[in-house]
Amino acid sequence: MDYFERYEDLNVHKTMLEDIPRNSAYQKAIFDNKDSFNGKIVLDVGAGTGILSVFCAQAGAAKVYAVEASNIYKLAQEIIKENNVDHIVEVVHSKVEDLKLDGNEKVDIIISEWMGHYLLHEGMLDSVIYARDNFLRREGLLFPENVTLFSSPCSIPSLNESWANVNGVSMKSFGKQLKEAAMKEPLLIQINPDDVLSEPESVLWLNLHDVTLEDLESINFRHVTSASKDGRYQGICLWFTCTFPYYSTEPVILSTGPDDPKTHWLQTVISLPVDVDVEKGTPLAYDLVLKRSNTSLRKYTIEMTMLDPEEVEHPIYCGCHMTKCILAKAVIEKYDHGDFSMN
Amino acid sequence: MDYFERYEDLNVHKTMLEDIPRNSAYQKAIFDNKDSFNGKIVLDVGAGTGILSVFCAQAGAAKVYAVEASNIYKLAQEIIKENNVDHIVEVVHSKVEDLKLDGNEKVDIIISEWMGHYLLHEGMLDSVIYARDNFLRREGLLFPENVTLFSSPCSIPSLNESWANVNGVSMKSFGKQLKEAAMKEPLLIQINPDDVLSEPESVLWLNLHDVTLEDLESINFRHVTSASKDGRYQGICLWFTCTFPYYSTEPVILSTGPDDPKTHWLQTVISLPVDVDVEKGTPLAYDLVLKRSNTSLRKYTIEMTMLDPEEVEHPIYCGCHMTKCILAKAVIEKYDHGDFSMN
């Protein structure tokens, strides 16, 4: 009966099950759409402990395939039984890539909690794409349906300021080491909403109905914006949202940003080599490149390049204090005013 | 060498430096005893980032040897310089067992933060003993000076109750797995004071002036007590306190129990195979054996045996509801009353 040698193996699932915003978003997305689940066939990709499969059964699904490749599948079986849905949920110990359904049966809905840190890290989106291409019927539903990765410049006070005085001892050298470590390897921390320094911008928007593996190879993103307040620019903060299909109700959105209740994903933060003090209106520009690692398909390298705001094109509604953007803003406002006076 | 490579991880030091009760206890113990430090020679065993050495220099030490075997010694050097005490603190990159002091110099004070989980786990007490025997002058001081390991029966609601309902899904099988894992490997968690089920008892008391390696080989402890409240008996909780030398002031005690502010040591909890509902007065008895591991001197195996309270000797002031203890209590109270009426 001992499925796990070490507490640590279970702890990964414990962390996920204790993530209430995560559980609740899936539960609400499923329960708000009971009409879509009623009598339907569902495929749960990477079912883990089976909690999402139980939600689907509770929502009226006729059949749920809970596909799980790791040994936790045994525990999923017990949990399915414990919730009296073993006549609906079938736990399949398999990679979804090796799955065979009787008579090439198709499913009505694919559900999966595949997201990793900064959406793509150690995620299982590849498996969801495989499942979609091989098992989802035409017009079938995907939970979640689309996802967005966001980025914003930010302060990281925990990396620096707090090390200036530790019980009366200056630990700036320690803060510097942490910062250098954080440049080599992104930090997973929860950023205070006050430490976000500009309007976030979407790095990537994926509709799960048409995303391909090629789309995930390399993601290039340029962000030209301006500081929305005075502050210390110390890094770039990444997070994601997931939107679920909706019909009769408001959309359910699972959002993992600095403004949202803390989830186990936290935010992913890339530290700058030097701190930059910025004022409201200071132009900020950087490039981000996320590239699949050669050694592990489940990992990405993230490269961030700070750009000279003088040398990049600014968006039309840029709020920065560079002359060209102040002029552009004045022109736009004139037009807006013109439109208004014509009505 | 594995041990020191692990400690190079900056995050370990970050966790320790962020442990304010830890830092503050050492700082207060040192600053309250400036007379003892003034003009003295100090040896800091396992100096890490050097924070304790800086405290000693700030307290007036003439010389501090900050001995650190891992590569973090380089960072300690920077921190010593950053705090302008490099004329006092000398960082020595060495195991204390390999240390040579000029002309067999002796030190007046040994300071060390050597404690691990349940005091002894991955601790460095052996190194402190070596340092004491080889470098401390007669009548020299040890910071801390004595340590106590405590044990108490407890509830562990996080292991069980919370798994009965996760977003409407029964996850008892998951809780059971967690419990089984926790029986093989102690849990590190912060226990709620309300979940402590009896008066704690000291498993071990060590005076650092005379503790020997032999004392640390195997620790046998029997606890016969009674539940101080109604509750669910689910495990044994271990924690420690450290007491520092004191002269002019109150003693400084670093305490890491359920009643104390949370430290990075948390408490160490051993789970019982089955939950036992107890009422106030229910007798509770168990044996604990802590034995040094054969494979790693820095680790211990902990064996816990539940005992039949009928078959063990109870302490004189046992508060349990067994007939012999109720009778004993009545006799004692009669004597106490007799004493009182004679005054």
HADDOCK unambig.tbl for C-alpha pairs under 7 A between the chains (distance, minus, plus):
assign (segid A and resid 6 and name CA) (segid B and resid 181 and name CA) 6.30 0.50 0.50
assign (segid A and resid 7 and name CA) (segid B and resid 178 and name CA) 6.92 0.50 0.50
assign (segid A and resid 7 and name CA) (segid B and resid 181 and name CA) 5.23 0.50 0.50
assign (segid A and resid 7 and name CA) (segid B and resid 182 and name CA) 6.80 0.50 0.50
assign (segid A and resid 10 and name CA) (segid B and resid 178 and name CA) 6.94 0.50 0.50
assign (segid A and resid 23 and name CA) (segid B and resid 167 and name CA) 6.83 0.50 0.50
assign (segid A and resid 24 and name CA) (segid B and resid 167 and name CA) 6.87 0.50 0.50
assign (segid A and resid 51 and name CA) (segid B and resid 169 and name CA) 6.89 0.50 0.50
assign (segid A and resid 75 and name CA) (segid B and resid 173 and name CA) 6.90 0.50 0.50
assign (segid A and resid 75 and name CA) (segid B and resid 174 and name CA) 6.99 0.50 0.50
assign (segid A and resid 78 and name CA) (segid B and resid 173 and name CA) 6.37 0.50 0.50
assign (segid A and resid 79 and name CA) (segid B and resid 171 and name CA) 6.08 0.50 0.50
assign (segid A and resid 79 and name CA) (segid B and resid 173 and name CA) 6.08 0.50 0.50
assign (segid A and resid 82 and name CA) (segid B and resid 170 and name CA) 6.62 0.50 0.50
assign (segid A and resid 83 and name CA) (segid B and resid 169 and name CA) 6.80 0.50 0.50
assign (segid A and resid 83 and name CA) (segid B and resid 170 and name CA) 6.02 0.50 0.50
assign (segid A and resid 167 and name CA) (segid B and resid 23 and name CA) 6.80 0.50 0.50
assign (segid A and resid 167 and name CA) (segid B and resid 24 and name CA) 6.84 0.50 0.50
assign (segid A and resid 169 and name CA) (segid B and resid 51 and name CA) 6.90 0.50 0.50
assign (segid A and resid 169 and name CA) (segid B and resid 83 and name CA) 6.82 0.50 0.50
assign (segid A and resid 170 and name CA) (segid B and resid 82 and name CA) 6.65 0.50 0.50
assign (segid A and resid 170 and name CA) (segid B and resid 83 and name CA) 6.04 0.50 0.50
assign (segid A and resid 171 and name CA) (segid B and resid 79 and name CA) 6.11 0.50 0.50
assign (segid A and resid 173 and name CA) (segid B and resid 75 and name CA) 6.90 0.50 0.50
assign (segid A and resid 173 and name CA) (segid B and resid 78 and name CA) 6.34 0.50 0.50
assign (segid A and resid 173 and name CA) (segid B and resid 79 and name CA) 6.06 0.50 0.50
assign (segid A and resid 174 and name CA) (segid B and resid 75 and name CA) 6.96 0.50 0.50
